[in-house]
Amino acid sequence: MRKFSLSLALLGLAAVPAAAQSIGGTYTVAGTNFDGSSYGGEATITLTSETTCAIHWETGGSSSDGICMRNDDAFSAGYVIGRAVGLVVYKVQEDGSLHGLWTIAGKEGNGTEMLTPN
């Protein structure tokens, strides 16, 4: 019985959920703007602790930088684009991709964004 319990415990450790995996790295960006038009580019996430990070986007001919944080399968980032403050909230998927919604202060509505690990 003890071997069986130990085997189950080890099996449980091998099945670490996506939320426990690192999200640092480079991602391909695919998104939509407020008007539904699409954009693409690249994002780089640099870990600064187990839960916090810095994020840099190169999309649609512009770049922006922000801070980010992860809590289980929730991942959010605050950023500045031009003189406006923005917010994006992603859900971390089991395949490591991030699916989210973003907005900019003073604007109505939101865009969508998916980050796919490279």
Stockholm file with secondary structure:
# STOCKHOLM 1.0

chainA/1-118         MRKFSLSLALLGLAAVPAAAQSIGGTYTVAGTNFDGSSYGGEATITLTSETTCAIHWETGGSSSDGICMRNDDAFSAGYVIGRAVGLVVYKVQEDGSLHGLWTIAGKEGNGTEMLTPN
#=GR chainA/1-118 SS CHHHHHHHHHHHHHTCCGGGSCCCEEEEEEEECTTSCEEEEEEEEEESSSSEEEEEEEETTEEEEEEEEEETTEEEEEEEETTEEEEEEEEECTTSCEEEEEEETTCCSCEEEEEEEC
#=GC SS_cons         CHHHHHHHHHHHHHTCCGGGSCCCEEEEEEEECTTSCEEEEEEEEEESSSSEEEEEEEETTEEEEEEEEEETTEEEEEEEETTEEEEEEEEECTTSCEEEEEEETTCCSCEEEEEEEC
//
